[in-house]
Amino acid sequence: MAKPKSAAPAPKRLWLQLTSAGQLDLARLPDGAKQRLRAWYSDPNFLAALGLVGQPAEPAEPEFAFTEREAAALWKCLGEAQAWLLGRALSLPPEACAVLRFSDAERALLAAPTVRVLARYAPTWLPEHKDEAALILLLLAIEQGKISRALALKREAESRPAGAEDRQEAA
């Protein structure tokens, strides 16, 4: 005796081809497959069945990780630049230039807010090149300090009366 045929039609199948990298080969999708996939992925029940509900639509932005120590170095660099530039422009004596530099306490106070502001407004390239930026800032701060000290020693040597060096060497 023959089996009775069921009234339910045979299920439709969708065959998806993958690339050698295991990705969906979108170029080889059968006619209408993209529309069917779009319909499925717009169905919340389908997304829930796959465990995709609640997932962020876009990848999270990389966390900006400028440290307070690096922010303090930024302020050291800016303070040295300010002292050097204003000192030259206004012909300030070394004591006045020293007032323009940020103290350790001032840099410590500025560090945390600076990190928050940089995290919010930093250009997109800065998080990717944070180490390079920190190195440049530290190097500039060190070099500006060295230049300032060298210029102060030069002024000191120039302010000595002529022959004072000879008397110091003889003693």
C-alpha positions in Angstrom: 0.0 0.0 0.0 1.2 3.5 -0.8 1.9 6.1 1.8 -0.6 8.8 2.0 0.8 12.2 0.9 0.9 14.8 3.6 -1.0 18.0 2.9 2.0 20.2 4.0 4.2 21.4 1.2 7.9 20.6 1.2 9.8 23.2 3.1 11.7 25.8 1.0 15.4 25.9 1.4 17.9 28.6 1.0 21.4 27.6 0.1 24.1 30.0 1.1 27.6 29.8 -0.3 30.6 30.8 1.7 33.9 32.2 0.6 37.2 30.5 1.4 37.5 32.8 4.4 34.2 31.5 5.7 32.2 34.7 4.9 28.9 34.8 3.2 29.4 35.0 -0.6 26.9 37.8 -1.2 27.7 37.9 -5.0 26.4 34.3 -5.4 23.1 34.6 -3.5 20.2 33.2 -5.5 17.5 35.5 -6.8 15.4 37.0 -4.0 17.7 35.7 -1.3 18.9 39.2 -0.2 15.3 40.3 0.2 14.4 37.2 2.3 17.5 37.7 4.5 16.6 41.4 5.0 13.1 40.4 6.0 14.4 37.8 8.5 16.9 40.2 10.0 14.1 42.8 10.5 12.0 40.3 12.4 12.7 40.7 16.2 11.7 37.0 16.8 14.4 35.8 14.3 17.0 38.1 15.9 16.0 36.8 19.4 16.3 33.2 18.2 19.9 33.9 17.1 20.7 35.8 20.3 21.2 39.1 18.5 18.6 41.2 20.4 20.3 43.9 22.4 23.5 43.8 20.5 24.9 47.2 19.6 24.4 48.0 15.9 27.9 49.5 15.6 31.1 48.4 17.2 32.0 50.4 20.3 34.5 53.2 19.8 37.9 52.4 21.2 38.4 53.6 24.7 40.6 56.7 24.9 43.3 56.0 27.4 45.4 59.1 28.0 46.7 58.9 31.5 46.9 61.6 34.1 50.7 61.3 34.1 50.7 62.0 30.3 48.3 64.9 30.8 50.6 66.4 33.4 53.5 66.1 31.0 51.3 68.0 28.4 50.9 70.8 30.9 54.7 70.7 31.7 55.4 71.1 28.0 52.8 73.9 27.6 54.2 75.7 30.6 57.8 75.5 29.3 56.6 76.7 25.9 54.7 79.6 27.5 57.7 80.6 29.6 60.1 80.4 26.6 57.9 82.2 24.2 56.7 85.0 26.5 60.2 85.3 28.0 61.6 85.9 24.5 58.8 88.2 23.3 58.7 90.3 26.5 62.4 90.1 27.3 61.6 88.7 30.8 64.3 87.7 33.3 64.6 84.0 34.2 62.7 84.6 37.5 59.7 85.9 35.6 59.8 83.1 33.1 59.8 80.6 36.1 56.5 82.1 37.2 55.0 81.2 33.9 55.7 77.5 34.2 53.1 75.2 35.8 54.1 73.9 39.2 53.8 70.2 40.1 50.7 71.0 42.1 49.1 72.9 39.2 49.9 70.1 36.8 48.3 67.6 39.3 45.2 69.7 39.5 44.9 70.0 35.7 45.6 66.3 34.9 42.2 64.7 35.6 40.1 67.3 33.8 42.5 67.3 30.9 42.1 63.5 30.5 38.3 63.9 30.5 38.4 66.7 27.9 40.8 64.9 25.7 38.6 61.8 25.8 35.7 63.9 24.6 37.3 66.2 22.1 40.5 64.6 20.9 40.9 64.2 17.1 40.2 60.7 15.8 43.9 60.0 15.1 45.1 60.8 18.7 43.9 57.5 20.4 45.6 55.5 17.7 48.9 57.5 18.1 48.7 58.2 21.8 52.2 56.8 22.5 53.8 58.9 19.8 52.0 62.0 21.0 53.1 61.3 24.6 56.7 60.8 23.6 56.8 64.0 21.6 55.3 66.0 24.5 57.7 64.5 27.0 60.7 65.2 24.7 59.5 68.8 24.1 59.1 69.4 27.8 62.6 68.1 28.6 64.2 70.0 25.7 62.5 73.2 26.5 63.7 73.0 30.1 67.2 72.3 28.9 67.1 75.2 26.5 65.8 77.5 29.3 68.6 76.4 31.7 71.2 76.8 29.0 70.1 80.3 28.2 70.0 81.2 31.9 73.6 80.0 32.3 74.6 82.0 29.2 73.0 85.2 30.6 74.7 84.5 33.9 78.1 84.1 32.2 77.5 87.3 30.1 76.6 89.3 33.2 79.9 88.6 35.0 82.4 91.3 34.7 85.3 90.7 32.3 88.2 89.0 34.0 86.0 87.5 36.7 86.5 84.1 35.1 90.3 84.5 35.3 90.2 85.3 39.0 88.0 82.3 39.7 90.3 80.0 37.8 93.4 81.3 39.7 91.8 80.8 43.1 
